């Protein structure tokens, strides 16, 4: 078959997104002028003058911080020329005659992937740090880099931290507790009290099933679980199963029925109460909100208050994850794993890493393989590499009904567990935390959830991103957050009237939750109950299972 049609298709595609007319002329003129200025600066430097910065770095870009990039005129030129070219491509993508929406978002995403990949820092011949390191170590850095590459090829992923320094149950997820219930889908952990008295109503946490739960229980100094226990709550936490082939049949309804609603029932029974307080994180927040809609449709009232951390309920603005999802891709999932099978942790990890390629891919390509460096120990990155599988039917249903069709926001549109779901009937008080630099759950999209829920909502905007903005320990009291009692219709209007508060948002949340505890009671002498006896100690075995 002739390749001519493919060439024509590529040419047509390139012409379709390129800026046209005066816009293209202006961009090209600016690009030429900037390169000419850079060339003149390099010539002046050759004659002994100081070389000015023609193309400054973007905030937070540390790829060219090493002095070697400016000490040599050649590498200084490569660094700045790359920035000029990158800026041109990004501006061209913005000016492209492509309507705002998924197509434009995909163009921006693909452009950024190309720009990030083509950085001179990513190539041996154009990275002076590689040369310096090789000379300093008499070639040992090259040898070590090759060994690091081989080791990562055997693992099937890039090492982001020194994994030998961490072990779940030894120095991660070590808050004392025990498994008090388990089924095919999850283990329910109850944590040991750290106060003499506790709130009468227990506190049930539902973490994301896309990752391991211990992001909420890393080490004692940054454990949200431990913090909640220290505030005088009887804490229960759902530890989702890392799905294997035998769980490849599980559905969204199973996660609601066997997961969230079962956890509520067990926690109520153990503590002898009619209601719990609950928390959902990321997709765990979407699942718990769906479960509460089911509960209310059945006439239940098991939850006194709800906390949602970086959660989407309205998926009209899903961020860059939406670039990966369209009708064709979802149909393909439905026709394969949607009928049984797994969405693998390796595939999920690749997608999330691509969203921050410089931070989660290229940084380690350069450090691990070119410089021969073993990355330093970092508990959060160890967790990030500990991927999980999802049951195919669950994943396919989630992609269609949330990301593709955005059905959860429409009252009565979705049938879950045999009833029509309506988030408007989820009418308990809700504390919503979003984070300002979140690339997975854009904070403006999280804000839209306020209009869908039937109860009074308190919205707090944390600094930083999807994980670091949540795991902001009160003891360290870093970063900050924004508050505003207004129930403004738009996120931007809310932010315009918001006040910034320095430090962790955890104490503000703890104070909010205190009013829903139902009073205090002395701690019980044991974990679990006669009906639900304490079993294996926390963190349990489910969280230790590795994705294939």
N, C-alpha and C positions, 0 to 999 in steps of 0.2 A: 504494500500500500504506500502511495506517495506521502511524503511528509509535508508537502506543500499546504494542504488544508490546515494542519496543525500550526504551521508558521503564520498563515493568514489569521488564524484564530487568536494567536498570541498578539499579533500586531494590532488586530481589532480591539482586543481587550486593553492594550496599553493606550491606544488612542482614545478609548472611551473614558478613561479616568484622568488623562492628562489635562491640565488647565488649557484653555483655548484663548486665542486672540491676544488682546492687550494684557490680560492677566499673565499668560505664559511669557510674553515678551518682557514684562516687568520683572518677573521672577528670574528669568535668565540673565537679564541685565544686571540685577543685583548680585547674582551668583558670580558673574564675570568680574564685577567691580571688587567684590570681596576677595576673590582669588588674586586679582591684580595687586590689591593692597597687601595681601600676604606675601606675594612674591617680592614686592618692593621692600617689605620689612626684612625678608630673609637676605636680600642683597645688601641692605644697609648693615645688617648684623655681620655679614661677611667682611665688611670694611671696618668693623670695630664698633659700630653703634649698637646700643641696646635694642633688642628685638621686642616690639610691643605685642601685646595680645590682641590679635585681630578677631579671633573667635573664642570668646569666653566660655567657660564650662557652664552647664546647666546646674542649678542647685542640687546638691546631693550626689553629683557624678564624681566618683573618686577614682575612676579608672586610670587617670593620667596624673595623679598626685605625686608620684615618685619623681625626685629631682632629675632623674635620667631623661625624662621626657622633654625637659627644657635645657639641659646642659648641652645637648647635641643639636646643632641647627637642623640636621636631617630629620631627627625624630620630632623636634619641635614643629617642623613644617608638616610632617605626616599627621601629627596630633591636630593641628589647627585646620588643615585641609579637610580632614575627616569631619570635623565639626561643621565646617561650611557646607560640605556635601550633605551631611545629615539634616542640617537646617533647611536646605533647599528641598529635599525629598519630603520632609514633614509639611512644609508650606505648600508644596505641590499637591500633596494628598488632601489638605484642607481646602485648596482652591479647585479641586477636581469637580467636574460637572456631575456629581453623584449626589442624589437626594439624601438628606439626613435620615438616618435609620440604620437597619442592620448592614446594608451594603456599605454605607460610609464608615460605620464602626469597623467592619472587616478590613476596609482599605487602610484605615489608620493602624489597625492591629498588624496587618501584614507588612506595612511600611516600617513600623517600629521593629518588628522581628528582623527584617532585612538590615535596617540601620544598626541594630545591636550586634548582629552577627558579623558585620563587615568592619567592625572597629579594628584599627591596627594593633590594639593590645591583644587581640585574639590569635595573632599569627607570630610564629617564631621569628620570621625574617624582619618583622616590623615592630618588635617589642624589645626595647633596650633593657628592660628588667630581666628578661630571659638571658640576654648576653652577659650582663653583670653578674647574675647569680651563678651562671655556669663558670665564669672566670674565678669568682670568689671561692667556689667549692671544688675547683679543678675537675669539673665535669660530673661531680656526684649528684648535682641537682637534676641533670638530664637522666642519669640512671634511676634515681628515685622517682622521677616523674613517669618514666616508662613503667616502673613497678606499680605505681599508683594507678596508672591507666589499666594495666592488666588486671589488677585487683578489682577495679570498678567494673570492668567488662564482665568479669566472673559474677559479680553481684547483680549486674544488669542495671545499675544506676550510679549516678555521681555521688561521691561521698561529700557531705556538707559539714560533718563534724567528726571528731575522733569518737567513733561509736564504741570503742573498747572501754570508754570511761563511764558508760551508763548501762543500767540494767533495771527494767521495770520490776518493782518489788524490792530492790536493794537500795537504790538512791533516787528512784522516780516512783511516784504513786505510792508513797509510804505512810500516808495518813492512816492511823490504826482503824480497823473496822473488820467486817466479815460479810460474806455472801449469805443473804437470808432467803433468797429465792433464785431459781433459775429455770429457764425453759430453752427451747431450741434457739431462740432469738437473742436472749439477753440474760445477764446475771444482774440481780439487784443487790447493791452493796449498802449496808448500814454502817455509818461511822460511829466510833466510840465518842462519848461526850468529853468535853474538855472544861466544862463548867459544872457547878453544883446544881444549878437549876437550868431547865431548858423550856423553850416555848412549847405550849401544849400541841400546837399544830406542827407536824413534821414538815421538812423542806425537801422536795423531790427534784433532783436535777436530771435533765434530759440533754446530754451532749450530742454533737453531730455524729451520725453513723458513718460519715465519709472519712472520719479520722478516729483515732483512739481517744477514749475519754480523758486520759491523763494530762491533756493540755490544761485541764482544770485542777490537776493535782501533780504538778511537776516536782518541785522540792519544797520543803517546809516554808522557806522564805518567800516563795511566789505561788503558793497553793491557794487557789480560790476556795477549794473544798475545805481546807483547814481553817481558812478565815471565817467561812460560814459556820463551822463548828464552834470556833472561838466566840462567835457572837451569840451563842446559846441556842443553837438550833439542832434538832435531831435530823441529821442529813442522810438522805437516801440518794443513790446515784445509779442510773441505768448504764451498765457496761454492755454495749452492743457486741454481738458475735461477729467476728471477722469471717464473713461468709465463705464457706467451702462449697464444693459441688452439691453436697447433700442439702444445703440451704438455698440452692439456686432457684427454688420454686416460690420463695417468699415474696409477698406483695406489700404495697403501701398499707393496705388494710391490716395486714399482719403486724406491721410496725406500730399501728395505732392500738390494736386489740391486745396482742400478746406483749407489746412493749409498754407504751405509755399508760393505757388504762389499767393494765395489770399491775404496774408499779404503784399507781395511786391506790388501788385496792389493798395491796399488801402493806403499804406504809400506813394506811388508815387502820387496818386490822391490828398491826403490831402496836401502834400507839393508842388504840382505843378511841379514835376521834372520827368525826364525820367529814372533816375537810383537811386538806393539805395546802401548803403553799408550793408553788412550782416554778421551775426555771427551764427555758429552752435556749440553746446556743446554736446559731447558724441554722443548718437544716434541721437540727433538733428543735429549734423554735418553730419552724414550719410544721413539723410533725406534731408537736405538742399543741399548737393552735388548731390544727385539724382534729386532733383527738378531743379537744375541748368543745369544738363545734359538734362533734358526734355525741359527746356526753350531754350537751345541752339539748340536742334534738331528742335524746332519749329521756329527757326530764331530770337528768342528774345535776348535782351541784357540789361536786367533790373538791373544788379548788377555790380557795379564798382570795388568792392573789397570784399574779403571773408576772414573771420577769422574762423578757426577751432580749437576748444579746445578739447583735449583728444579724438580724433575721429579716428575710424577705417574706412578705405576705402578698404584696402586689408586685408582680414580676414585669411590669411594663418597662422598667429600667434596670435590667439585670446586670449591667456592666459588661465587661469584656468576655465573660463566660458565654454571653449570648452570641458571640461571634462563632461559636462552635456548634450552634444548634439551629437547625432549620427543618422543614418538613421532610426533606429527603433523608437527612441523617437520623431523624427520629423514627421514620418508617423502617429504615434499615435496622435500627435497634429492636424495634417491635417484632420484626420478622425473624430475628435471630435470638438474642438473649431475652427478648420480651416473652418468649414462650418457655423460658427456662434456661438458666446458665448464669454467668457472672460478668459483671463489669469489673475488670481487674484493677487492683490497687495501683499497679504499674502504669496503666493508662490514665487513671485519675491523677496520679502524681505528675506525669508528663504534662498534662493540661495545666495544672495549677502552677507548675514551674515556668511554663511558657508565658504566663501572665506577668512574671517578673524575671525575665530572662537574664538581665544583667546581674541581679542579685542571687538568683537561684540556679543559674546554669554557667554563664560565662565567667563569673568570678572564680568558680571552682575549676573550670577548664584551665584557666590561666594559673591559678595557685597550685592545684594538685599536679597537673601534668607538665606545665611549662617550667614552673619554679621548683617542683618536687617537694612541695610543702604539705605536711599533714595538717588539715584544718583543725583549729582549736576546739576544745570541748564546749558545746553549747546545748543545753537541755532542750530548748525549743526546736532547734534544727534536728536533733535526734528524733523528737516526736514527729517532725515534719516528714522524715524519711521512713517512718514506721507506718507504711500505707495499709489500707484496708480494701477488701473486695466488697462489692454490693451485689445482692441478688438481681438478676436481670429483669424480672417482672417489676420489681420495685423501681429500678432505675428508669426503665422505659416509661412507666406510668408517670413518674416524677418529671421527666424531661418534657413529655407532651402536655401534661395538665398544669404544670407550673411555668416552666420556661417558654414553651412554645405557644400555648393557648391562654395562659394566665387565667385559669378558671376558678381558682380559689377565691378570688375577690368578688365573684358574682354569686349573690345569695341563691342557694338552691341548685346551682349549676352542677356541682359535683356530688355524686353518690358515693359515700364512704361508709363501709361497715353496715350497709343496708339502709342508711338514712341520708337525707339531703342536708348538706352542710351549709351553715350560714354563720360567718364570723361575727356578724352583728349581734348574735345571741351569746357570744363570748363576752359576758358583761361584768366580769370581776375587774377590780383595779389592776392596771398593767404598768410596769416600769420598763421602758424601752431604752436600750443603749445602742447607739450606732457610733461608728468611728469615722473621723473626718477624712482619713486617707485610705479607707477600705477599698480595695480593688476587686473584691469578690462580692460584697454587698454594699453598693454605693449608698452613702448615708441618706441622700435625698430619696432614694427608693425605699429604704427602711422607714423613713418618715411617713410615707404613704400608708403604712399599716395602721396609723392612728385613726384614719377615717373609716377603716373597715371594722374595727373592734367596737363592741357595744358599751364597754365600761370606760371609766375615767382613766386617761393615760398620762403618764409622766414621762417626758422625753428628755434624755441627756445625750449630749454629743461628746464623745471622748476624743482626745488627740490620738495621733498615730493610726495604725492600720488594723486589719481584721483580727490579728492575734495580739500584737503588742499593745493595742488600745484596750483590749479586754484584760489581759494579764498585766495589770498595772498595780502591783502590791501596795497596800496602804502603808506598810512599814517603810518602803522606799520613798513613797509620796512624790513620784516624779510626774512629769508631763502636766496635764491639766484636762479640763473639760468645760463645756458650755451648758448653761441652764437658762430656761425661760419658761415661766408659768403659762405663757400664752398658748392657746390651741390654734395657732395660725394655720390657715388652709395650706400654705405652701412652705416648703422647707427653707427656701431663701428668705421668706418673710420672717420665719421663726428665728433664723440665724441673725438677721439684721437687728433684732431686739434682744439677743442673747447676751449674757454676761459670762466672761471667762473666769473660771476658778482654778487656781493652781493646785496641783497634786492629784492624788488618786480619787477616782469616783467611787471606790468601794465603800468608804464610810457613809457617803450620802445614800447609797443604795441600802446599806445596813440599817440606817435610821428609818428609811421608808418601809422596809420589810418588818421592822419591829412592831408596827401598829397592827399587823395582821397575824401575830403569833397566837392570839386567843388566850393570853395570860401565860403564867409560868407554872411549872410543876417540878418537883424534885426529879433528878435523873433516876432512871430505872437501873437495877443492878446487873442487867445482862442485855446483850444484843439479841434481836429477834424475839420470838415468842414460842409458845408451845406448838402452835400451828405452823410457825415458820422459824424453826431453830437455826441458830447461827451455824454456818458450815465452814468452808475453807476461809482462811483469813484474806482480807483485802491485800492486793488488788484483784484476787481471783484469777482463774486460768484463762478466761475468754480474752482478756486484754493482752495476754502474752502470746496468743496465737498469731503467727506471721502469715502475711499474704503470700500465696504461691508465686 
